[in-house]
Amino acid sequence: MLDVLSVFKRNTNQLFGICVDILNVGRSLQQLSLSMQILAINGVVQAAKVGDGKGRPILALVEILNHTPGEIRPEVETIERLCAKLAKLAAHSSNTVWRYYQLIAGLLTTIPREYRTSSRMHADAILDLPFTTPDDLAQLTAHPTFQTGDALARSNRQSIATICRANLTDLHERLEEALSCLDDTRRALHGLETIGLTARYMAFCIASEAAGLGEAGMNFKNLATEIGKAVDELNAKTHTMKVSIDGGVEMVELLLRGQAREK
């Protein structure tokens, strides 16, 4: 009787899991930002030690690179704030859909047993409703079987239906917010990737300059390598988040349509 709504509820809980995954990766970007800051500071220190003015080109490059963590940090903080909001919205949605499911189940039990178990067409129409959209609730409350029983029973049934409608409205509002939040997070990731491309280019320039310093340039070659690794890690994390965001968007859009997915 509530098979579709049960899957709908499970899908909403799955959305919470997706949002927590996004949050965890988003928080790990803070440590990556700190690592890049340490690399840039070490580069400035090493470049200042190179004598005869040979280190000036690298020093200029490293000082430019030193601004990168400062550019990354606000982006990372924005992403982390969005991720925390997203997880909160998903948790709220999970709680709401659980409460909504219980209310619908309770509401259906208030309909007299002979109507719930009857094979008559009008009774079957109620039992076949998925109860995942406002239209489903409207069909239920407008149906003749909803008006059975004495005045108190009808009044109680209507009160429960009103609470159900409020819960479903609240769920849709939170899902709409989550969808907007997912889009904002994706845009913030794009900004982070652009900064990563700049950092990789600066690392390439540093490595090129270091090649002309002989043994003295070894530290800068290592610095360029470490920066490259940090950017690779950044790209891997942003890719993971993008995959999760795409999955989250797909799930939210499905839920907003009142649909459920078994797998």
C-alpha positions in Angstrom: 0.0 0.0 0.0 2.8 2.4 0.8 5.5 0.7 -1.3 6.3 3.8 -3.5 6.3 6.1 -0.5 8.7 3.7 1.3 11.2 3.9 -1.6 10.7 7.7 -1.7 11.6 7.9 2.0 14.6 5.7 1.4 15.8 7.9 -1.5 15.5 11.0 0.7 17.8 9.2 3.2 20.2 8.3 0.4 20.3 12.0 -0.4 21.5 12.7 3.1 24.3 10.2 2.7 25.4 11.9 -0.6 25.4 15.3 1.1 27.5 14.0 4.0 30.0 12.6 1.5 30.2 16.0 -0.2 30.7 17.7 3.2 33.5 15.4 4.2 35.5 16.0 1.0 34.8 19.8 1.3 36.2 19.8 4.8 39.4 18.0 3.7 40.1 20.9 1.3 41.1 23.0 4.3 44.1 20.8 5.0 45.1 20.9 1.4 44.9 24.7 1.4 47.2 24.7 4.4 49.7 22.4 2.7 49.9 24.7 -0.3 50.5 27.7 2.0 53.4 25.9 3.7 54.9 25.0 0.3 54.7 28.6 -1.0 56.3 30.0 2.2 59.1 27.5 2.0 59.6 28.5 -1.6 60.0 32.2 -0.7 62.5 31.3 2.0 64.6 29.1 -0.3 64.6 31.7 -3.1 65.8 34.4 -0.8 68.9 32.2 0.0 70.1 32.0 -3.6 72.9 34.5 -4.1 74.2 36.7 -6.9 70.7 37.6 -7.9 70.1 34.3 -9.6 67.2 33.6 -7.3 65.3 36.8 -8.2 63.2 35.3 -11.1 62.3 32.3 -8.9 61.6 34.6 -5.9 59.3 36.7 -8.0 57.5 33.5 -9.2 57.2 32.0 -5.7 55.9 35.3 -4.3 53.2 35.2 -6.9 52.5 31.6 -5.9 52.4 32.6 -2.3 49.2 34.5 -3.0 47.5 31.3 -4.2 46.7 29.9 -0.7 45.1 33.3 0.1 43.0 32.9 -3.0 42.1 29.3 -2.2 41.1 29.9 1.4 38.0 32.0 0.7 36.9 29.6 -1.9 37.4 26.6 0.4 35.5 28.4 3.2 32.6 29.1 0.9 32.5 25.5 -0.2 32.6 24.2 3.4 29.8 26.6 4.4 27.7 25.5 1.4 28.4 21.8 2.2 27.4 22.3 5.8 24.2 23.9 4.8 23.6 21.2 2.3 24.0 18.4 4.9 21.7 20.3 7.3 19.0 20.6 4.6 19.3 16.9 3.7 19.1 15.9 7.4 15.9 18.1 7.8 14.5 16.5 4.7 15.1 13.0 6.1 13.4 13.8 9.3 10.5 15.4 7.5 9.9 12.5 5.1 10.1 10.0 8.0 7.4 12.0 9.9 5.3 12.4 6.7 5.5 8.6 6.1 4.2 7.9 9.6 1.4 10.4 9.3 0.2 9.0 5.9 0.3 5.4 7.3 -1.7 6.6 10.3 -4.1 8.5 8.1 -4.9 5.5 6.0 -5.6 3.4 9.1 -8.4 5.9 10.0 -10.3 4.9 6.8 -12.7 2.1 7.8 -11.4 -1.4 7.2 -14.1 -2.4 4.8 -13.0 0.4 2.5 -9.3 -0.3 2.9 -9.8 -4.0 2.1 -12.5 -3.7 -0.5 -11.8 -4.6 -4.1 -14.2 -1.9 -5.3 -12.7 0.4 -7.8 -13.0 3.6 -5.8 -11.3 2.0 -2.8 -8.4 0.6 -4.9 -7.8 4.1 -6.4 -6.9 5.4 -2.9 -4.6 2.4 -2.1 -2.8 2.8 -5.4 -1.8 6.5 -4.8 2.0 6.9 -4.2 1.3 9.8 -1.7 4.5 11.7 -2.9 2.9 14.8 -4.3 0.3 17.4 -3.2 -1.9 16.1 -6.0 -2.0 12.7 -4.3 -3.1 14.2 -1.1 -5.8 16.2 -2.9 -7.1 13.1 -4.5 -7.2 11.3 -1.2 -9.0 14.1 0.7 -11.5 14.6 -2.1 -12.4 10.9 -2.4 -15.8 9.7 -1.0 -14.1 7.1 1.3 -12.3 9.9 3.1 -15.6 11.3 4.3 -16.8 8.0 5.9 -17.4 7.7 9.6 -18.8 10.1 12.2 -18.1 13.8 12.5 -15.2 13.3 14.9 -13.5 10.7 12.7 -13.8 13.0 9.7 -12.5 16.0 11.6 -9.5 14.0 12.9 -8.8 12.7 9.5 -8.9 16.1 8.0 -6.5 17.4 10.7 -4.0 14.7 9.9 -4.3 15.4 6.2 -3.5 19.1 6.9 -0.4 18.2 8.8 0.6 15.8 6.0 0.2 18.6 3.5 2.3 20.9 5.6 5.1 18.3 5.9 5.1 17.7 2.2 5.3 21.4 1.5 8.2 21.8 3.9 10.0 18.8 2.3 9.7 20.3 -1.2 11.0 23.7 0.1 14.0 22.1 1.7 14.7 20.1 -1.5 14.5 23.2 -3.6 17.0 24.9 -1.3 19.2 21.8 -1.5 19.1 21.9 -5.3 20.2 25.6 -5.2 22.9 24.8 -2.7 24.3 22.0 -4.9 24.4 24.4 -7.9 26.3 27.0 -5.8 28.8 24.4 -4.6 29.5 23.3 -8.2 30.2 26.9 -9.2 32.5 27.4 -6.3 34.4 24.3 -7.3 34.9 25.8 -10.7 36.6 28.8 -9.1 38.8 26.5 -7.1 39.9 24.6 -10.2 40.8 27.8 -12.0 43.1 28.7 -9.1 44.6 25.2 -9.3 45.4 25.7 -13.0 47.2 28.9 -12.1 49.2 27.2 -9.4 50.2 24.4 -11.8 51.4 26.9 -14.4 53.5 28.8 -11.8 55.0 25.5 -10.7 56.0 24.8 -14.3 57.7 28.2 -14.5 59.5 27.7 -11.3 60.8 24.3 -12.5 62.0 25.9 -15.8 63.9 28.6 -13.9 65.3 26.1 -11.5 66.9 24.1 -14.5 69.3 27.0 -15.0 70.5 27.0 -11.4 72.2 23.6 -11.4 72.4 22.0 -8.0 71.0 25.1 -6.4 67.8 24.6 -8.3 67.1 21.2 -6.9 65.0 22.5 -4.0 62.8 24.4 -6.5 62.4 21.4 -8.7 61.2 19.5 -5.7 58.9 22.5 -4.8 57.4 22.4 -8.3 56.9 18.7 -8.0 55.1 19.0 -4.6 52.9 21.8 -5.9 52.0 19.6 -8.9 51.0 16.8 -6.5 48.9 19.3 -4.4 47.1 20.4 -7.5 46.6 16.8 -8.5 45.0 16.1 -5.1 42.9 19.2 -5.5 41.6 18.0 -8.8 40.9 14.5 -7.5 38.9 16.0 -4.6 36.9 18.4 -6.8 36.2 15.5 -9.2 34.9 13.4 -6.4 32.7 16.2 -5.2 31.4 16.9 -8.7 30.4 13.2 -9.1 28.5 13.4 -5.8 26.9 16.7 -6.7 25.6 15.3 -10.0 24.2 12.3 -8.0 22.6 14.7 -5.5 21.1 16.9 -8.2 19.6 13.8 -10.0 18.2 12.6 -6.7 16.7 15.9 -5.7 15.0 16.5 -9.1 13.6 13.0 -8.8 12.1 13.6 -5.4 10.7 17.0 -6.4 8.8 15.2 -9.1 7.4 12.8 -6.5 9.2 9.9 -8.1 11.1 7.1 -6.4 14.1 5.0 -7.6 14.6 1.4 -6.4 18.4 1.4 -7.0 
